[in-house]
Amino acid sequence: MPDVGSPEAVSRSVSNSNSPDYLIMKILLSLLFVALLVPAVSRAQSSEDGAAVRRAVLNYVEGFYEGDSTKIALGVYPDVNKRGFYIPGSSTTGEYVMEPMSYQEMFAYTRSVRESGRFASDSAPKEVVVFEVLDQTASARLTAYWGVDYLLLAKTDGEWKIWQVLWQTPPPAR
């Protein structure tokens, strides 16, 4: 009679679908299949969320570039907190000024772009780098013609929106 762990014994027990060895092997293979499947599903969701985060950031910048308030509404949460640092052209000291911008001011700006026809050029930068996407929050960086924006986004009601923006113009050359 072969040893319990020998190939002959395993072969005999596997061929018997009622044997404990066969049932254990079936359970282990099922668990292995599920373990391999779950990360693939989670990667697919993350990739969809990553694309949605990128789209929210692009809606934000394209809204400003194109004077399109609909894109602002699609990408930005109404209670957004936006603060930026720039050096005014009239500055003699070269010191930064901090300026907030509300949701309503974003709409006013897009309206002024649309009405004046001062659209950004086709070559204006709109480089988006998505740093991290979790299930409810994300972070990204945008390089635009006005400088660099660091953005925090949240997923509410299944949609990604920008909740926080901190930006600055390019630093002066030294």
Buried (B, 14 or more C-beta within 10 A) or exposed (E): EEEEEEEEBBEEBEEEEEEEBBEEBEEEEEEEEEEEEEEEEEEEEEEEBBEBBBBBBBBBBBBBBBBBBEBBBBBBBEEBBBEBBBBEEEEEEEEBEEEEBEBEEBBEBBEEBBEEEEBBEEEEEBEBEBEEBEEEBBBBBBBBBBBBBBBBBBBEEEBBBBBBBBBBBEEEEE
